[in-house]
Amino acid sequence: MAKPIVLDQEWLERIATQVDGLEYGSVLITVHDGRVVQIDRTERKRYDAAANKQQIQNQNAGEKLKAVNNG
């Protein structure tokens, strides 16, 4: 039979802190011998493809201006 997990207020606050503000991702709680021993937070960032394309075009335009001004 599995041991009951021991969670005190400190661990609950730590878990809440990791979940707070997370838009996309996961929080992994590692338990050993019925006790929480580790919390891992993996955050994912989502980017709009059109916005990314525009950003690349803006960077390229800036590089061309530098080349013209320096050349």
matplotlib code that plots the C-alpha trace (Angstrom):
import matplotlib.pyplot as plt

x = [0.0, 1.3, 2.3, 0.2, 2.0, 3.2, 2.5, 3.1, 2.2, 5.7, 5.4, 1.9, 3.3, 6.2, 3.8, 1.5, 4.5, 5.5, 2.0, 1.4, 1.7, 2.2, 0.4, 1.7, 3.7, 3.8, 4.7, 6.2, 6.2, 8.6, 7.8, 10.1, 9.0, 5.7, 7.5, 7.7, 11.4, 11.5, 9.4, 10.2, 8.6, 8.7, 7.4, 6.5, 6.3, 4.0, 4.7, 2.5, 4.1, 3.0, 4.6, 7.8, 8.0, 7.5, 10.2, 12.7, 11.8, 12.4, 15.8, 16.8, 15.8, 17.9, 20.9, 20.6, 20.5, 23.6, 25.4, 24.3, 25.4, 28.7, 29.5]
y = [0.0, 3.5, 5.9, 9.0, 12.1, 14.5, 18.2, 21.1, 24.7, 25.5, 22.9, 24.1, 27.6, 26.4, 24.6, 27.6, 29.8, 27.6, 27.4, 31.1, 33.0, 29.8, 30.2, 27.1, 24.4, 21.9, 21.6, 18.2, 17.2, 14.4, 12.3, 9.9, 7.7, 9.6, 13.1, 15.8, 16.2, 18.3, 20.6, 21.2, 23.9, 23.7, 26.8, 27.0, 30.1, 30.4, 32.7, 33.9, 32.9, 36.2, 38.2, 36.2, 36.7, 40.5, 40.6, 38.8, 41.3, 44.2, 42.8, 42.3, 45.9, 47.2, 45.2, 46.6, 50.1, 49.5, 48.2, 51.3, 53.7, 52.0, 51.3]
z = [0.0, -0.9, 1.9, 2.3, 0.9, 3.6, 2.5, 4.8, 4.2, 2.9, 0.1, -0.8, -1.1, -3.3, -5.6, -5.8, -6.7, -9.5, -11.0, -10.6, -13.9, -16.0, -19.3, -21.2, -19.5, -16.7, -13.0, -12.1, -8.4, -7.5, -4.5, -2.7, 0.2, 0.6, 0.7, -1.9, -2.7, -5.9, -8.0, -11.7, -13.8, -17.6, -19.4, -23.0, -25.1, -28.0, -30.9, -33.7, -37.1, -38.8, -36.0, -36.2, -40.0, -39.5, -36.9, -39.2, -42.0, -39.7, -38.6, -42.3, -43.1, -40.2, -41.4, -45.0, -43.6, -41.6, -44.7, -46.8, -44.1, -43.5, -47.1]

ax = plt.figure().add_subplot(projection="3d")
ax.plot(x, y, z, "-o")
ax.set_aspect("equal")
plt.show()
